[in-house]
Amino acid sequence: MREIDKSRIAENRKTRLALRILTYIISSLIVALFLLAFVPGLKYWSWEFFTQFPKERMTGGGIFPAILGSILLTVTSLAIAIPLGVLLGIVLSEYNLTYIKFAVTILSGIPSVVYGLFGLGLFCITMNMRTSILAGALTLSLMVLPVISSAIYEVMRAIPRELREAAYALGARKSEVIFEMLVPSVRNTILTVSFVSAGRVIGETAPLILTAAVFYATQLPKSLLSPVMTMPTHIYFLTAAYGSSARWMAEGTASVLILFIILVYTIAFMFRREKK
């Protein structure tokens, strides 16, 4: 028996060592990719780069409209998606609606460009929103809705059933149990998944090319029905239209976009740690 235990211990050590080495390799690759995308654009950062409009057919100037457009789209889409996602997660956890769960599972696997085509057909053309912040935000909210609702569903299902039964035994109504006991208990999860969704939304390109983004903006948006520039689409348009002549601006924009994503996911990680 002792020999068997020793052999198992040795195998466990080898497995842990192999997993540790694999973790180091993957982490090193991620850091290398991050540095290759982030560092080259740092030398182009300046006050003018962050505050000016593009100039000289987007080969000069700054990226202020793209930064503002990305922020507006992210905030607007999350303002739509978070309440709907939380409500959908509550419905899925408290009521046995198998067909809705199946639909949410399907939605989570649809490519982003398909969402863009759907948003183009429904919001831009059928509902006459045209290329606008609202059309893009509605499209993005549909994209992250399955992410938010699935996270809320899982955490709500993890709450012990005895808490619900105790509340019902004290005479609480179902709405009181849900909104006064269950939802406050998953507040950190809601905040975490909100910032995770923001990290995904702010980096989307294909849906926004079809629904919200323009090649070049000469003025700031006046309403939710105005088109905008965004950082991901700005990078795409620069590389597609100008190639190497505007590479410096594409690299600078990419580094700013990566910085935004890092900040968003860092905040999400902080809420996640606070939850634990």
N, C-alpha and C positions, 0 to 999 in steps of 0.2 A: 504493500500500500504506500509506503514512504517513497519508493522508487517512482510509482505512478504519480504521486503528488509532485515530486521534483520535476518530472517530465512535463507535467501540466504547467507548473510555474515557469519553466524555461520557455515553453511555447507561448505562454501569455506575455512574457517579456519580449520575445521576438515580435509578436503581433503588435504590442504597444510601440516598439521601436520602429517597425515598418510604418505604422500609422503616423507616428511623429515625423518621420522623414518625409512621408507623403504630404503632410500638413505644411512642413517647411517649404517644400518644393512649390506647392500651389500658392502659398502666401508670397513667396518670392516672385512668382510669375505675375501675381496681381499687383504687387508693388512696382514691378518693372513696367507693366503696362500703364499704370497710373503715372509714373514718372515720365514715360515717353510721351504721354498725352498732355500732361500738366506743365512740366518744366519749360518746354520750348516757347510757350506763349507768355511766360512771366516777363520777359524782357520788353514786351510791347505794352505792358500796363503803364498807364499814366492817368492823370486827372482828366485830360482831354479825351482819352480813350473811353473812359467811363461816362463822360457827361456830354459829349458832342454827338451830333447826327453824322451818319456816313457822308463822305464827300467824294468827289471825283469818280462818280459812278460806282461807289462802294469800295474803291481801292484806297481810300484815305478817310480821315476823320475818326469817329468813335462808334460805339455800339449802344448808346443810351436807349434808343427806341426798342432795340432787341431785348435788353434787360427788362425794361418796363413792360413790354409785351408778354414776356415769359412769366413775370410776377402776376400780372393781371389775369392771364389765362389760368395759372395755377390756383390762385385764390378763388376765382369765380367757379372753376370746375369743382374744387373741394367744397365750396359752400353749397353746391348742389348735391354732390355725391355723398358727403358724410351723413347728413340727416337721412337720406334715402337708404344708404347702406346700413346704418344703425337700425332703422326700422325694419328693413328686410331681414337682417340678422336676428332680430327679436322674433319676427314672425316665423322664421325657420326653426328657431330653438324652442318656441313655446307652442307651436302648432305643427302637426305632422302633415306637411304639404310636400309630398314626395316629388310631384311634378315641378314645383318651383325649385327645389334643390337640384333636380336634373337640369333645369334651364340655366341655373347659375353656374353649374359645372361646365356646361357647354360654352357659356359666355366667357368663362375664364380662359378657354383655349383658343379663342378666335384671334387671328393676327390683327395687329393694330391697323394695317392698311385697309382691312375689311371694315373696321369701325369707321375709318375715314370715308370710304365709299358710301357707307350707310348714312353718315352724317351729311355728306354732300347731297345725297338724294333726298333725305327727309328734311333736314334743317335748312340747308342753303337754297334748295330748289322748291320743294313742296311747300315749306313754311315761309319761303321768301325772306329768309334771314341773310341770304347771300354770304359772301366771305366776311365773317365778323367774329368778334370775341365770343359772342353768345353761342354761335353755331359751333365754334371750336370747343368751348367750355362744356356744352352739352354732350358733344362727342367724347371728350376726355372723361366726363363723369360716368358715361356708360362703360368706358373701359375699366375704370377702377372700382366700379360698383361691386363686381363679384369679389374683388380682393377684400374690400371693407366688410361686406356682408358675411363672407366666409370666416373671417377672423372673429367677428362679433358672435357668430353662431357657435364656433368652437369654444370660446371662452364662456359663453352663457351656458352651454351644455355642461361645462366643467364645474359649475356651481352646484353644490350638493342639493339634491332634491328635498332633503329634510328642511332646508331654510324656507323653501316655498311652502311646504306643508305647514310649517309652524306659523308662517304669516297668515295663511288661509284659516288656520285654527283660531287665530286671534281676531278674525272677522275682516281681514283686509280684502279689498277687491283685487281682481287680477291686474287692473291698470295700476293700482297702488303698488302691488308687489313688483311689477316690471319697472316702473319709472321712479319709484322711491327707494327700492331696495336693490334690484338687480343692476340697473343701469349705472348708479353711482359706484357700485362695486367693481365695474369694469371700465372706469373712467380712464385709467392709464393705458389700457389696451386700445381704447378709442383714440387717444392722443397718439399712441405709437403707430397704429395703422394709418392714421391721417398723415403723419409725416412720411411714412414709407410710401404712401400713395403720391404724396407731393414729389418725392424723389423720382418716381416713375413718370409722372405727368410732365415735369419740367424738362425731361429729356426726350420727349416724344417728337417725332418729325413727320412721319407719313400722314397721320390724321390731320395735322395742322396745315400741311401743304394743300390739302383738299378742301379745308373748311374755314381756316382763319388767317393764315399767314400770307403776306405779300412779299414780293421781291425787294421792294424799296419803299420806305415811308418818309415823306417830306414833312409830316406833322404828327403830333401825338393824337391818339384816338380820342374822339369827342364823346362817344357813348359805347354801350355794349354792342351796338350794331356796326361799329367801325372795324376795319381790318387792322392787323398789327404785324410788326416784325417780331420774331422770337429768336432766341439764340441757336437752337438746333437747326431751324430752317435757314437762318442766316448763314450758318456754316455750309449747309448743303448748297444753297444758291451761289455762294462764293466759289466753292470748288467746282461746281458744274458750269458756271458761266465764265469764270476768269482763270481758273487753274492756278498756276504758280504765281501769277502777277498779284494776286490778293491772298497769297498763302499766309502772309504775316497776320492779316486780320482774322483769318480762319483759325490760326493757332492761338491768337490772343483770346478770341471768343470761346474756343474750346476750353482753355484753361479757366476762364471765368465760369463757364457752365459746370465744369468739374468741381470748382470751389463751392458753388451753390449746392450741388448734389451731396458733397461731403458734409456741408453744414446741416442739411436737412436730415441725412441719415445719422449724423452724430446726435442731433436732438432726439430722434426716434430711439436711438440706443440708450440715451440717458433716461428716457421714460420707461424703457424696457427694464433697465437695471433697477429703477425705483420700484417697479412692480414686484420684482423678485425680493 
